[in-house]
Amino acid sequence: MISTLFLAKYFGILMLALGLVILFRHRLISQWVRKALLKPSVFFLTGVFEFMIGLLIVLGHQKWGSFTAGLVSVVGWLMLIESALYITLPKASLVHMVGKMDNATMVQATAIVSIGLGATLALLGFQIM
């Protein structure tokens, strides 16, 4: 069984770091995403790897007894759902969905949510909160 605190630390640090990168390098990230849309295999492979990690969490961490455990479980389920979309959506739908996210406001909002969720998970994982 995977430890709730370990997963909270892991995903907290990961989401915090990625959120900061997205916030400060959003133009570069947008360019990469636009280029990736030209190759659906990039999203398929991303989806496969994200599905594997999400499935590990969903199967190995079905704990809902505390706020931290519930938050970690929700992250696993969200990863599973997002990855299933990446794997199954036709190219046109994927381009439309990702295209909606390709503006400065949405990218910055995504970064801020990632930073906030990452900080919360890290603080909970290291038992600072």
N, C-alpha and C positions, 0 to 999 in steps of 0.2 A: 504494500500500500504506500502511495506517495504521500509525503508529509505536507500538510497544509501550509505550515510556515516556510518550508523549503520552496514550494511553488509560489507563495506570496512574495518571497524575496526575489526569486528568479524572474517572474513576470513583472514585478515592480521595477526592478533595475532595468530590465529589457525595455519596458514601455516608457519609462522615464528617459532613457538614453535615446531611443528612437524618436520620441516626441520632441526632444530638444534638437536632434538632427533635422527633423522635418521642419520645425519652426525656423531654424536659422539657415537652412539650405533648401527652402521650399521651391525656389525657381529650378534648381537642379533636379530635385525629386520630380517635379512636374514634367520636365523634359524626359526623364527616364521612363515615366509612366506613359507618356505619349508615344515614345519609341517602342515600348513593350506592347502597346495596343496593336502595332503592326504585325506582331508575332504572337498569335494566340497560344502557342506552345509555352511561352513564358508564364502566362497566367495559369495554364494547365499544370505546369510543374510546381509553381508556387502553391496552387491549390492542393496538389498531392502532398507536398511536405507539410502544409498547414493542417490538412486533414489528418495526417499521421499524428501530429502533436496534439491536436484537438481530441482525437479519438483516445489517445493515451490518457489524457486528463479525464475525459468523460467516463472511461472504463475504470480508471484507477483512483478516481477521486470523486465519488458521489457522496459528498459530505455537505450537509446544509445546516448543521447544528449551531454554527456561530456566524457572525457577520463575515469574518475572514474566510471561512470555509465556503460559505455561500458565494462570495465574490469570486473566489478561485474557480468554483464550479461553473459560474456564469461565464467567466472568461473561456473556459474549455468549450462550453456549448456554443458560444458566439464564434469561436474559431472553427468549430465543426460546421456551422451553418454557412459562414462566409466562404470557407473552402469548398463546400458543396456547390455553391453558386459559381465559383471560379471554374470548377471542373465541368459542370453541367450546362451552364448558359451558352447559347449560341453566340458567335462572335458579335453580331449586331447588338444583342442585348448587353453583352459585356462592355462594348464600346460606349453604349448609351449610359449604362450605370456608372462606369468609371469617368466618363466625360462630364457627368454632373458634378463630380468631385474636383474637376480641374479648373478651379478658380482660387484666387488668393484667399478669399474669405473662408471657403470650405477647407482648404489645406491648413490654414492657421487654426481653425476651429478643431479640426481633427488632431492637430499637434497639441493643442491645449487640453483636450479631453484625454489624450494619451499621457501627457505629463501629469495631469491631476489623478488619473486612475493609477498610473505607475507609482506616483508618490504615496498615494493611499496604501497600495499593496505593499510597497517597501516598508513604510512605517509600521503597518500591521505585522508584516513578516518578521521584522527585527524587534517587534514588540515595543516600539517607541510610543505608539498610540494606545 
